[in-house]
């Protein structure tokens, strides 16, 4: 927190808030209130005292998100103490200085959005990165609560995406051991492997695979790697890492409009693109080992260590402490205790049934190498190999009875089907397509899709 406060103070001059006592007394508008909250961060002792008095005199429930964000970004002990006493008196809650508890309580109540809240967030976070202001300047359209958009502690693209990254042939990737975790994709026959040990430091790759522009988005906090085709109706969206989170899930942004995008849904949720019908098509990602992926795809290419950045790319180095416990780094409104927070689930979200998400416990699937299920009448089968890798396919009217753990699957009639990254193909020529799916931590998936049906 002291480091964040220093950062905010260092950028305070950008705000140019020469708020005088006369201004605070004369202005009783919504604009004066948001200026007062900003003054709590960058004003001198006299100005902050007057700002606090104005806030107290005009307090309303919509002030709570602004008060919490001031405290998050390093308001002084005196300011924080004043705000806590005020919040406790006005709300009747007794959370003290536990900001996570305040946030959870706020998020589980109906949203009370101040008329100037978007402008407040724009001014507040431009102290850290001037580019942040555009996210909220354009916040007339929102599909998510603005008070649930939380700064993740970095500037725009502060966790740098890998754009058109250098790739190696499998035989040249001597830095990888067979048991190292990779995220495997295949687009139109072009197989690629993205080691977790590298992607953990970058959280996104933007590339052309199989002639198709794609982005692979890794939210380390919630354990998801999701592949999107970045061209929609003739427009190629150049995505990046916004620096903000929604329910502990990273928000992307597009460079053209600075709209904020949901990583889980592949769609804009704040800004000019909201309501324009933009939803990116998603692809399949398999979480597996390097040895298993290379065996299946000897012609695969894999990320080079030559990323243009200096990081500790050793296996397990990225987010080591976070992955080692079940604790969260950022709060979410509700936790579902049917599984541990970071238990892995294999998830399917069909474009034609976006409100019927399915999650299957990875532990359950490891015990059940052939699992049949359905989403709103769309039948599917999940095949899990001995490495623990999961793949989902449309099953239509076919019932599978045996999977050899490699490439051969048998149905109830005795017909043999061959499995690859794109489809199941029967001896008689029938084809069942692969379904987009990915792994996630249970808490992160549930936070994004609380109506998820869980199989465990």
C-alpha positions as CSV (number, residue, x, y, z in Angstrom):
1,X,0.0,0.0,0.0
2,X,2.8,2.6,0.7
3,X,4.2,1.9,-2.8
4,X,0.8,2.6,-4.3
5,X,0.4,5.7,-2.3
6,X,3.7,7.0,-3.5
7,X,2.7,6.3,-7.1
8,X,-0.5,8.2,-6.7
9,X,1.2,11.2,-5.1
10,X,3.8,11.2,-7.9
11,X,1.2,11.5,-10.5
12,X,-0.9,14.0,-8.4
13,X,0.2,16.9,-10.4
14,X,-1.6,15.6,-13.4
15,X,-5.0,16.1,-11.7
16,X,-4.4,19.8,-11.2
17,X,-6.9,20.0,-8.4
18,X,-6.4,23.5,-7.0
19,X,-9.5,23.1,-4.8
20,X,-9.9,26.0,-2.4
21,X,-12.1,26.5,0.5
22,X,-14.2,28.9,-1.5
23,X,-14.7,26.3,-4.2
24,X,-15.8,23.6,-1.7
25,X,-18.2,26.0,0.0
26,X,-19.7,27.3,-3.2
27,X,-20.1,24.1,-5.1
28,X,-22.7,21.7,-3.8
29,X,-23.1,19.8,-7.1
30,X,-22.3,16.2,-7.9
31,X,-19.1,17.5,-9.5
32,X,-18.1,19.1,-6.2
33,X,-18.5,15.8,-4.4
34,X,-16.3,13.8,-6.8
35,X,-13.7,16.6,-6.7
36,X,-13.8,16.4,-2.9
37,X,-13.0,12.6,-3.0
38,X,-10.1,13.2,-5.3
39,X,-8.8,16.0,-3.0
40,X,-8.6,13.4,-0.2
41,X,-5.8,11.8,-2.1
42,X,-3.8,14.8,-3.3
43,X,-4.8,17.8,-1.2
44,X,-3.0,19.3,1.7
45,X,-4.3,18.9,5.3
46,X,-6.6,21.9,5.1
47,X,-8.1,21.0,1.8
48,X,-8.6,17.3,2.8
49,X,-10.4,18.5,6.0
50,X,-12.8,20.7,4.0
51,X,-13.3,17.9,1.4
52,X,-14.1,15.4,4.2
53,X,-16.6,17.9,5.7
54,X,-18.4,18.3,2.4
55,X,-18.6,14.5,1.9
56,X,-20.0,14.0,5.4
57,X,-22.6,16.8,4.9
58,X,-23.8,15.4,1.6
59,X,-23.3,11.7,2.3
60,X,-25.5,9.2,0.3
61,X,-25.1,5.5,-0.5
62,X,-23.5,6.2,-3.9
63,X,-20.5,7.7,-2.1
64,X,-19.4,4.3,-0.8
65,X,-17.6,3.1,-3.9
66,X,-15.6,6.3,-4.2
67,X,-14.6,6.2,-0.5
68,X,-13.4,2.6,-0.8
69,X,-11.3,3.4,-3.9
70,X,-9.7,6.4,-2.2
71,X,-8.7,4.1,0.6
72,X,-7.5,1.4,-1.8
73,X,-5.2,3.8,-3.5
74,X,-3.5,5.0,-0.3
75,X,-5.4,7.7,1.4
76,X,-3.6,8.9,4.5
77,X,-4.3,7.2,7.9
78,X,-6.3,10.3,8.9
79,X,-8.4,10.2,5.8
80,X,-9.0,6.5,6.0
81,X,-10.0,6.8,9.7
82,X,-12.4,9.6,8.8
83,X,-14.0,7.6,6.0
84,X,-14.3,4.4,8.1
85,X,-16.1,6.3,10.9
86,X,-18.4,7.9,8.3
87,X,-19.1,4.6,6.5
88,X,-19.8,2.8,9.7
89,X,-22.1,5.5,10.9
90,X,-24.1,5.8,7.7
91,X,-24.3,2.1,6.8
92,X,-24.5,0.5,10.3
93,X,-21.8,-2.0,9.2
94,X,-18.8,-2.7,11.4
95,X,-16.1,-3.7,8.9
96,X,-13.5,-1.2,10.2
97,X,-10.5,-1.0,7.8
98,X,-11.3,-4.4,6.2
99,X,-11.7,-3.2,2.6
100,X,-12.4,-6.6,1.3
101,X,-15.4,-7.0,3.7
102,X,-16.7,-3.6,2.7
103,X,-16.4,-4.5,-1.0
104,X,-18.2,-7.8,-0.6
105,X,-21.0,-6.2,1.3
106,X,-21.4,-3.5,-1.3
107,X,-21.3,-5.9,-4.3
108,X,-24.0,-8.1,-2.7
109,X,-26.4,-5.1,-2.4
110,X,-28.1,-3.3,-5.3
111,X,-25.7,-1.0,-7.2
112,X,-25.9,2.7,-6.1
113,X,-24.1,4.5,-8.9
114,X,-23.3,8.2,-8.4
115,X,-24.0,10.3,-11.5
116,X,-20.4,11.3,-11.6
117,X,-18.9,8.0,-10.7
118,X,-17.5,7.2,-14.2
119,X,-15.9,10.6,-14.3
120,X,-14.5,10.1,-10.8
121,X,-12.9,6.7,-11.9
122,X,-11.5,8.4,-15.0
123,X,-9.8,11.2,-13.1
124,X,-8.7,8.9,-10.2
125,X,-7.0,6.3,-12.3
126,X,-5.5,8.8,-14.8
127,X,-3.2,9.6,-11.8
128,X,-1.6,6.2,-12.4
129,X,-1.8,6.0,-16.2
130,X,-3.4,8.7,-18.4
131,X,-4.6,6.0,-20.8
132,X,-6.9,4.7,-18.1
133,X,-9.1,7.8,-18.4
134,X,-10.5,6.6,-21.7
135,X,-12.0,3.4,-20.1
136,X,-14.4,5.4,-18.0
137,X,-14.8,8.6,-20.2
138,X,-16.8,6.3,-22.5
139,X,-18.8,4.6,-19.8
140,X,-22.2,5.5,-21.0
141,X,-22.7,1.9,-21.9
142,X,-21.9,-0.7,-19.2
143,X,-22.9,-4.3,-18.9
144,X,-21.2,-4.8,-15.5
145,X,-21.1,-2.8,-12.3
146,X,-18.5,0.0,-12.4
147,X,-17.8,-0.5,-8.7
148,X,-16.7,-4.1,-9.4
149,X,-14.0,-2.9,-11.8
150,X,-10.9,-3.0,-9.6
151,X,-7.4,-1.9,-10.5
152,X,-5.0,-4.8,-10.7
153,X,-1.9,-2.9,-9.7
154,X,-0.3,-2.4,-13.2
155,X,-0.6,0.1,-16.0
156,X,-2.1,-0.6,-19.4
157,X,-0.2,-3.6,-20.9
158,X,1.9,-3.4,-17.7
159,X,1.8,-7.2,-18.0
160,X,3.0,-7.2,-21.6
161,X,1.2,-9.4,-24.2
162,X,3.3,-11.4,-26.5
163,X,2.5,-10.0,-30.0
164,X,3.6,-12.2,-32.9
165,X,6.0,-14.1,-30.6
166,X,9.0,-16.0,-31.8
167,X,8.3,-19.7,-32.1
168,X,10.6,-22.8,-32.1
169,X,10.3,-26.2,-33.7
170,X,9.7,-28.9,-31.1
171,X,13.2,-30.4,-31.4
172,X,14.7,-27.0,-30.7
173,X,12.8,-26.4,-27.4
174,X,15.5,-27.8,-25.2
175,X,14.4,-25.6,-22.3
176,X,11.3,-27.7,-21.8
177,X,11.0,-30.9,-19.8
178,X,8.3,-33.5,-20.7
179,X,6.3,-32.8,-17.5
180,X,6.2,-29.0,-18.0
181,X,2.6,-27.7,-18.4
182,X,1.7,-26.2,-21.8
183,X,-1.5,-24.8,-23.3
184,X,-2.0,-26.5,-26.7
185,X,-4.0,-25.1,-29.6
186,X,-4.5,-26.2,-33.2
187,X,-6.1,-23.8,-35.7
188,X,-6.8,-25.2,-39.1
189,X,-4.1,-27.8,-38.5
190,X,-1.5,-25.4,-37.2
191,X,-0.4,-26.8,-33.8
192,X,1.1,-24.5,-31.2
193,X,2.2,-24.9,-27.6
194,X,2.3,-22.0,-25.1
195,X,4.2,-23.1,-21.9
196,X,2.6,-21.9,-18.7
197,X,6.1,-20.9,-17.4
198,X,6.2,-18.2,-20.1
199,X,2.6,-17.3,-20.5
200,X,2.2,-16.7,-16.7
201,X,4.4,-13.6,-17.1
202,X,2.5,-12.2,-20.1
203,X,-1.1,-13.4,-19.7
204,X,-1.9,-12.9,-23.4
205,X,-0.5,-13.8,-26.8
206,X,-1.7,-12.2,-30.0
207,X,-0.7,-14.0,-33.2
208,X,-1.8,-15.5,-36.5
209,X,-2.2,-19.2,-36.3
210,X,-3.3,-21.3,-39.2
211,X,-3.8,-18.0,-41.1
212,X,-6.3,-16.9,-38.5
213,X,-5.8,-13.8,-36.2
214,X,-6.2,-15.0,-32.6
215,X,-5.6,-14.0,-29.1
216,X,-5.0,-16.4,-26.2
217,X,-5.9,-14.8,-22.9
218,X,-4.5,-16.3,-19.7
219,X,-6.0,-15.0,-16.5
220,X,-3.5,-16.3,-14.0
221,X,-5.8,-15.3,-11.1
222,X,-8.7,-17.4,-12.2
223,X,-6.7,-20.1,-14.1
224,X,-8.3,-19.7,-17.5
225,X,-6.6,-19.7,-20.9
226,X,-9.2,-18.9,-23.6
227,X,-8.6,-18.7,-27.3
228,X,-10.4,-16.1,-29.4
229,X,-10.6,-15.3,-33.1
230,X,-10.0,-11.6,-33.0
231,X,-11.7,-10.7,-36.3
232,X,-15.4,-10.1,-36.1
233,X,-17.5,-9.1,-39.2
234,X,-14.4,-7.8,-41.0
235,X,-12.9,-5.8,-38.1
236,X,-9.8,-7.1,-36.4
237,X,-9.7,-6.1,-32.8
238,X,-6.2,-5.5,-31.4
239,X,-6.6,-6.5,-27.8
240,X,-4.4,-5.8,-24.8
241,X,-4.4,-6.1,-21.0
242,X,-6.3,-3.2,-19.4
243,X,-4.8,-3.3,-16.0
244,X,-8.2,-3.8,-14.4
245,X,-10.1,-6.8,-13.1
246,X,-13.8,-7.7,-12.8
247,X,-14.4,-10.4,-10.1
248,X,-10.8,-11.3,-10.1
249,X,-10.8,-11.9,-13.8
250,X,-8.7,-9.7,-16.1
251,X,-10.4,-7.2,-18.4
252,X,-9.0,-6.8,-21.8
253,X,-9.2,-3.6,-23.9
254,X,-9.2,-2.9,-27.6
255,X,-6.8,-0.3,-29.0
256,X,-9.2,1.4,-31.4
257,X,-12.0,2.3,-28.9
258,X,-10.5,1.6,-25.5
259,X,-13.6,-0.4,-24.6
260,X,-13.2,-2.9,-21.8
261,X,-13.8,-6.5,-22.7
262,X,-14.8,-9.5,-20.6
263,X,-12.1,-12.2,-20.8
264,X,-14.6,-14.9,-20.0
265,X,-17.2,-13.9,-22.7
266,X,-15.0,-12.3,-25.4
267,X,-17.2,-9.3,-25.6
268,X,-17.1,-5.6,-24.7
269,X,-18.7,-4.8,-21.3
270,X,-17.8,-1.0,-20.9
271,X,-17.4,1.6,-23.6
272,X,-18.3,2.4,-27.2
273,X,-18.5,-1.2,-28.4
274,X,-21.1,-2.2,-25.9
275,X,-24.4,-3.0,-27.6
276,X,-22.8,-3.4,-31.0
277,X,-23.2,-7.2,-31.2
278,X,-19.5,-7.9,-30.9
279,X,-18.8,-11.3,-29.5
280,X,-15.6,-13.0,-30.6
281,X,-15.7,-16.7,-31.6
282,X,-13.8,-18.9,-29.2
283,X,-11.6,-21.9,-29.8
284,X,-10.4,-24.9,-27.9
285,X,-7.4,-25.0,-25.5
286,X,-6.1,-28.1,-23.9
287,X,-4.0,-28.0,-20.8
288,X,-1.5,-30.8,-20.9
289,X,2.2,-31.7,-20.6
290,X,4.9,-30.8,-23.1
291,X,5.8,-34.5,-23.6
292,X,2.2,-35.5,-24.3
293,X,1.5,-32.5,-26.7
294,X,4.8,-33.1,-28.6
295,X,4.0,-36.8,-28.9
296,X,0.6,-36.0,-30.4
297,X,2.0,-33.2,-32.5
298,X,5.6,-33.7,-33.5
299,X,5.4,-30.8,-36.0
300,X,4.2,-28.4,-33.3
301,X,5.8,-25.1,-32.7
302,X,6.3,-23.7,-29.3
303,X,7.1,-20.4,-27.7
304,X,10.7,-19.3,-27.7
305,X,12.4,-18.0,-24.5
306,X,13.4,-15.0,-26.6
307,X,10.3,-13.0,-25.8
308,X,12.0,-9.5,-25.8
309,X,11.4,-9.3,-22.1
310,X,13.6,-10.3,-19.1
311,X,11.7,-12.6,-16.7
312,X,12.3,-15.7,-14.6
313,X,10.8,-18.2,-17.0
314,X,11.7,-21.2,-14.9
315,X,8.9,-23.8,-14.4
316,X,6.6,-22.7,-11.6
317,X,8.3,-19.3,-11.0
318,X,5.4,-17.2,-12.2
319,X,2.7,-16.7,-9.4
320,X,4.4,-19.4,-7.3
321,X,3.0,-18.1,-4.0
322,X,-0.5,-17.5,-5.4
323,X,-0.8,-21.0,-6.9
324,X,0.6,-22.6,-3.6
325,X,-2.5,-21.7,-1.5
326,X,-6.3,-21.5,-1.8
327,X,-6.3,-17.8,-0.9
328,X,-7.4,-15.2,-3.3
329,X,-5.5,-12.0,-4.3
330,X,-8.7,-10.0,-5.1
331,X,-12.1,-10.4,-3.6
332,X,-15.2,-11.6,-5.4
333,X,-18.9,-11.1,-4.3
334,X,-19.6,-14.8,-3.5
335,X,-17.7,-18.0,-3.2
336,X,-19.2,-21.4,-3.8
337,X,-17.9,-24.0,-1.4
338,X,-18.8,-27.1,-3.3
339,X,-15.2,-27.1,-4.5
340,X,-12.1,-25.4,-3.2
341,X,-11.4,-22.0,-4.7
342,X,-8.6,-23.1,-6.9
343,X,-9.8,-26.6,-7.7
344,X,-9.7,-26.9,-11.5
345,X,-12.8,-27.4,-13.6
346,X,-13.2,-28.0,-17.3
347,X,-15.7,-25.6,-18.7
348,X,-17.9,-25.3,-21.7
349,X,-19.8,-22.2,-22.8
350,X,-21.7,-22.6,-26.1
351,X,-22.2,-19.5,-28.3
352,X,-25.9,-20.4,-28.9
353,X,-26.5,-21.0,-25.2
354,X,-24.4,-18.3,-23.4
355,X,-26.6,-18.4,-20.3
356,X,-26.1,-22.2,-19.7
357,X,-22.5,-22.7,-18.7
358,X,-21.2,-26.1,-17.7
359,X,-18.3,-26.8,-15.4
360,X,-17.0,-30.3,-14.7
361,X,-14.5,-31.0,-11.9
362,X,-11.1,-32.0,-13.3
363,X,-10.8,-34.6,-10.6
364,X,-14.2,-36.1,-11.6
365,X,-13.1,-36.3,-15.3
366,X,-9.8,-37.9,-14.3
367,X,-11.9,-40.7,-12.8
368,X,-14.3,-40.7,-15.8
369,X,-12.3,-40.7,-19.0
370,X,-15.6,-40.8,-21.1
371,X,-18.2,-38.4,-19.8
372,X,-21.5,-37.7,-21.6
373,X,-23.4,-34.6,-20.9
374,X,-25.7,-32.0,-22.6
375,X,-26.2,-28.3,-22.7
376,X,-29.8,-27.2,-23.5
377,X,-30.3,-30.3,-25.7
378,X,-26.8,-30.1,-27.3
379,X,-25.2,-33.5,-26.5
380,X,-21.5,-33.6,-25.8
381,X,-18.8,-36.0,-24.7
382,X,-15.6,-35.2,-22.8
383,X,-12.6,-37.4,-23.3
384,X,-9.8,-37.3,-20.7
385,X,-6.4,-38.9,-21.4
386,X,-4.0,-40.3,-18.8
387,X,-2.1,-36.9,-18.7
388,X,-5.4,-35.4,-17.4
389,X,-6.0,-33.4,-20.6
390,X,-9.7,-32.8,-21.4
391,X,-11.3,-32.4,-24.8
392,X,-15.0,-31.9,-25.5
393,X,-16.8,-32.9,-28.7
394,X,-20.4,-32.7,-29.9
395,X,-21.8,-36.3,-29.6
396,X,-25.2,-35.9,-31.2
397,X,-26.9,-39.3,-31.1
398,X,-23.7,-41.3,-30.5
399,X,-22.9,-42.9,-27.2
400,X,-19.3,-43.7,-26.6
401,X,-18.3,-46.6,-24.3
402,X,-14.5,-46.8,-24.4
403,X,-11.5,-44.4,-24.9
404,X,-8.0,-45.9,-25.2
405,X,-6.5,-42.7,-23.8
406,X,-4.8,-41.9,-27.1
407,X,-6.6,-41.5,-30.4
408,X,-9.2,-44.2,-30.5
409,X,-12.7,-44.1,-29.2
410,X,-15.4,-46.8,-29.5
411,X,-19.1,-46.3,-29.5
412,X,-21.9,-48.6,-28.3
413,X,-22.2,-50.2,-31.8
414,X,-18.6,-51.2,-31.8
415,X,-17.7,-48.4,-34.3
416,X,-14.2,-47.0,-33.9
417,X,-13.7,-43.2,-34.0
418,X,-10.4,-41.4,-34.4
419,X,-9.8,-38.4,-32.2
420,X,-7.8,-35.3,-33.1
421,X,-7.7,-31.7,-32.1
422,X,-10.6,-30.7,-34.4
423,X,-13.0,-33.6,-34.5
424,X,-14.0,-37.2,-33.9
425,X,-14.1,-39.1,-37.2
426,X,-15.8,-42.5,-37.6
427,X,-14.7,-45.3,-39.8
428,X,-17.8,-44.7,-41.9
429,X,-16.9,-41.0,-42.4
430,X,-19.1,-39.3,-39.9
431,X,-17.6,-36.3,-38.2
432,X,-18.3,-34.9,-34.7
433,X,-16.8,-31.4,-34.2
434,X,-14.6,-30.3,-31.3
435,X,-16.3,-27.8,-28.9
436,X,-14.6,-24.8,-27.5
437,X,-13.7,-25.5,-23.9
438,X,-11.0,-24.7,-21.3
439,X,-9.8,-25.2,-17.7
440,X,-10.5,-22.7,-14.9
441,X,-10.3,-22.3,-11.2
442,X,-13.7,-23.0,-9.7
443,X,-13.9,-19.7,-7.8
444,X,-13.1,-17.6,-10.9
445,X,-15.5,-19.4,-13.2
446,X,-18.3,-19.3,-10.6
447,X,-17.7,-15.6,-10.0
448,X,-18.3,-14.9,-13.8
449,X,-21.1,-17.5,-14.2
450,X,-22.9,-18.0,-10.9
451,X,-25.6,-19.9,-12.8
452,X,-23.1,-22.6,-13.8
453,X,-24.2,-26.2,-13.6
454,X,-21.4,-28.1,-11.8
455,X,-20.6,-31.8,-12.3
456,X,-18.3,-33.3,-9.6
